């Protein structure tokens, strides 16, 4: 039995991946004459029929603006929209749906919080982030720091791609005001020990924001158990539509923060003398919201809840384990990020090959991966590389697709090095 056909020993029979794949029609197509192998899930995951049908049904049967329509379609749309908010509340275990704010995505959610907390910052204050953050969890804090005189301070990572806890302990101090850190690294797949980090921060009165964009496709967060102040994520990585994201925030903090944008739903009363704000969550939802997208996100969460989550996690772990087994079959291949606790993300380089060439050559074989700096330039600088190739797996990927990836890499390595 060859390396590429050897079966993995992990028992994933409880998870019928072939049945699951039939729920995702895009996976059935060919690309460049080859069956599509989609391994770019960390950038954006594919959508099940349940999501497509829910959004289609919304537009066919109930489309209207929400909250103020004095007619049946308006009532239907509002019920679906607010029902979606409740679905998200349950997903993250927030105490109240008032604490669930719709945004355009993770990036807007972080910008909203950064701007909302700016008035709490002054010269000499510090905002603690990590060296593995996505740009979206660095740049908004830099912009606020420039306005307020605060300073963004990065926690170091180890060569293995884990958060350097000694660095964290040394940097968390009496000047720290905010800890903004990713739950899961989009480059390394590392799952950070955020529960203990949040506790340490809270013990010093530090506010905490968790970037959950890469975490929620793999496991459900519990914001009450974590005890974080803010938790943010995007729909499109959670098998839902693009254009919508979620901010969970503690109600007492959201009440104290100023609105992020003005107009429409976020007002209570407007006059030229004085304007007053609406109650939560609408205070932060200016203008017509992404109604169909909220409905689609709720459908994605319900779809995930219909699956055996433990079996799903086991299936994803099996994919990563098999990929790790096959690394030695590609001469010159080096994995970037070997943390003990990680989701199924594999960033890598191959000696003598540029990451963008690897991506292009794999695409010719029908295999979709991502290449470049992955919006994490400081992390690329840490590893001394301009970028990496990244294969990110989802529960609908198969062991055969992992083997196809490595067969493709072997072919490229033989031909071009």
Helices and strands as residue ranges (DSSP letters): H 17-21, G 25-28, E 30-31, E 34-35, E 37-38, H 49-61, H 72-92, G 97-99, E 100-103, H 106-117, G 118-120, E 126-130, G 135-137, H 139-148, E 151-155, H 165-171, E 176-182, H 194-203, E 207-211, H 223-226, E 230-234, G 236-238, E 245-249, H 251-256, G 264-266, E 267-270, E 275-277, G 282-284, H 291-305, H 309-326, G 327-329, E 333-336, E 345-350, H 355-363, E 367-368, E 370-372, H 377-383, E 388-392, H 399-416
